[in-house]
């Protein structure tokens, strides 16, 4: 009887999903910004690493203005063709986050989950690698490099999140990892800007805000 109780409590513990968050006032103690900022400005990575907390992901947290939920946001660049990976999120409940359904995005990633086997010493970088492996199919997975943070206060889904923008460089083809992506491909700068300019396409805000930096990065390759 007691053993069954312990097993039940343990299973409940495993079902609780904890994600990495940081207090908004701590992260932006030198002033809030809108858009993209390189990691060197404000020493953001160290601030997150030294002040992060783990909170249960629930509806209350999704509307808590005191915290920013940290998400990985990896751009995949083909260094040989100088093209950028972009994808369209599924329009139906195949994609769980309904606020982002049917949107075009260039960022592969998601929340930074707490490792149930033990806390990582570098959870943010670990998350960029893990999400890349989970979200797309490649033969050889590169190690993403975090280059900046993207954020905005807009009363939408982005209001409660901050994106750790990373770049993953490859010369390989990339395929979608699951049905959460409706379609995906590599695009040149010109092709991508035409896609962005098409009023029929809904472009994810974090993609729009970090595009200028990534565009300059691609041109410098």
C-alpha positions in Angstrom: 0.0 0.0 0.0 2.7 2.4 1.0 4.8 1.3 -1.9 2.0 2.1 -4.3 1.7 5.6 -2.8 5.4 6.3 -3.3 5.1 5.1 -6.9 2.1 7.3 -7.5 3.9 10.4 -6.0 7.0 9.7 -8.1 4.9 9.5 -11.3 3.3 12.8 -10.4 6.7 14.3 -9.9 7.8 13.1 -13.4 4.7 14.7 -14.9 5.6 18.1 -13.6 7.5 20.0 -16.3 9.8 22.6 -15.0 11.3 25.2 -17.3 14.1 27.8 -17.0 13.0 31.3 -16.2 14.7 34.5 -15.0 13.2 37.5 -13.2 12.5 40.2 -15.7 13.9 43.0 -13.5 17.2 41.1 -13.0 17.7 40.3 -16.7 17.0 43.9 -17.7 18.5 45.7 -14.8 20.3 48.1 -17.1 17.1 48.8 -19.1 14.6 46.9 -21.2 15.1 46.8 -25.0 12.9 45.7 -27.8 14.4 43.6 -30.6 17.8 41.9 -30.8 20.8 42.5 -28.7 24.2 40.7 -29.0 25.2 38.6 -26.0 28.1 40.9 -25.2 25.6 43.7 -24.4 24.6 43.5 -20.8 26.4 40.2 -20.3 23.0 38.4 -20.7 24.2 34.8 -20.7 26.0 35.2 -17.4 23.0 37.0 -16.0 20.7 34.1 -17.0 23.2 31.5 -15.8 23.7 33.0 -12.4 20.1 34.0 -11.7 17.9 31.4 -13.5 15.2 29.6 -11.7 13.1 26.5 -12.4 9.4 27.0 -12.4 6.5 24.6 -13.2 5.1 25.4 -16.7 1.5 26.2 -16.2 -1.1 28.8 -17.1 -0.1 31.0 -14.2 3.5 31.2 -15.3 2.4 31.8 -18.9 0.8 35.1 -17.7 3.3 36.1 -15.0 4.9 39.4 -15.9 7.6 39.1 -13.2 9.4 36.4 -15.2 10.7 35.9 -18.7 10.7 32.3 -19.9 13.9 31.5 -21.7 13.6 29.7 -25.0 16.3 28.5 -27.4 16.0 30.0 -31.0 18.4 28.4 -33.4 18.9 29.7 -37.0 20.3 27.0 -39.3 22.6 28.4 -42.0 24.1 26.6 -45.0 27.6 28.0 -45.3 28.1 26.5 -48.8 25.0 27.9 -50.4 24.6 30.9 -48.0 21.0 30.0 -47.5 18.8 30.1 -44.4 16.5 27.4 -43.1 12.9 28.4 -42.6 9.7 26.5 -41.9 6.0 26.9 -41.5 4.4 25.7 -38.3 1.5 23.3 -38.6 -1.9 25.1 -38.7 -3.8 22.6 -36.6 -3.6 21.1 -33.1 -0.6 19.1 -34.5 1.3 22.1 -33.1 0.5 22.4 -29.4 1.1 26.2 -28.9 -2.0 27.6 -30.6 -0.6 31.2 -30.5 2.1 30.2 -33.0 0.2 27.9 -35.3 0.5 28.5 -39.1 3.3 31.0 -38.6 6.6 31.1 -40.6 9.7 30.8 -38.4 13.4 30.6 -38.8 14.1 29.7 -35.2 14.3 26.0 -34.1 13.9 25.5 -30.4 11.7 25.8 -27.4 11.6 26.0 -23.6 14.6 25.0 -21.6 13.4 21.9 -19.7 14.9 20.8 -16.4 16.8 17.6 -16.8 15.1 15.0 -14.6 18.4 13.1 -14.3 20.1 16.1 -12.8 20.6 19.8 -13.4 23.0 20.7 -16.2 25.8 23.1 -15.5 25.0 24.8 -18.8 21.2 24.2 -19.4 20.8 26.9 -22.1 23.5 25.7 -24.4 22.5 22.1 -23.8 18.9 23.0 -24.8 20.0 24.5 -28.1 21.7 21.3 -29.0 18.9 19.1 -27.8 16.2 21.1 -29.6 18.1 21.0 -32.8 18.4 17.3 -32.6 14.7 16.9 -31.8 13.2 19.4 -34.3 15.0 18.6 -37.5 16.7 15.7 -39.2 20.4 15.9 -40.2 23.2 13.4 -40.7 25.6 15.4 -38.6 24.3 18.0 -36.1 26.4 21.1 -35.6 26.8 22.7 -32.2 24.8 26.0 -32.2 26.5 29.1 -30.9 24.4 31.6 -29.0 24.8 35.1 -30.5 22.2 37.2 -28.8 18.9 37.7 -27.1 15.6 38.7 -28.7 12.6 40.1 -26.8 9.5 42.3 -27.0 6.6 43.4 -24.9 3.5 43.1 -27.0 0.9 41.4 -24.8 1.2 38.3 -27.0 3.0 35.1 -26.5 6.4 36.8 -26.9 5.7 39.1 -24.0 6.4 36.3 -21.5 9.5 34.9 -23.3 13.0 35.8 -24.2 14.8 34.1 -27.0 18.4 32.9 -26.9 19.3 33.3 -30.5 21.8 30.8 -31.8 23.4 30.0 -35.1 24.1 26.5 -36.4 26.3 26.2 -39.5 26.1 23.3 -41.8 26.6 22.2 -45.4 24.0 19.4 -45.2 20.4 19.1 -46.1 17.9 19.5 -43.3 14.5 17.9 -43.1 11.6 18.4 -40.7 11.7 16.2 -37.6 8.0 15.8 -37.1 4.6 17.0 -38.2 4.7 20.2 -36.1 6.4 21.6 -39.2 4.0 21.9 -42.2 6.8 22.6 -44.6 10.5 23.6 -44.6 13.3 24.5 -46.9 16.5 26.6 -47.3 16.1 30.1 -48.8 18.4 32.7 -50.1 18.3 36.2 -48.5 16.3 37.5 -51.5 13.9 34.5 -51.4 13.4 34.9 -47.7 12.7 38.6 -47.8 10.0 38.0 -50.5 8.5 35.4 -48.2 8.5 37.9 -45.4 7.0 40.6 -47.6 4.1 38.5 -48.7 1.0 39.7 -46.8 -0.5 36.2 -46.9 2.4 34.9 -44.7 2.3 35.4 -40.9 5.9 35.7 -39.7 6.9 34.9 -36.2 8.0 38.1 -34.3 11.3 36.6 -32.9 12.2 35.8 -36.5 11.5 39.4 -37.7 13.4 40.9 -34.8 16.5 38.8 -35.2 16.6 38.8 -39.0 18.7 41.9 -39.5 21.5 40.4 -37.5 21.3 37.1 -39.2 21.1 38.7 -42.6 24.4 40.6 -41.9 26.0 37.4 -40.6 25.1 35.5 -43.8 26.5 38.3 -46.0 29.8 38.1 -44.1 30.2 34.4 -44.6 
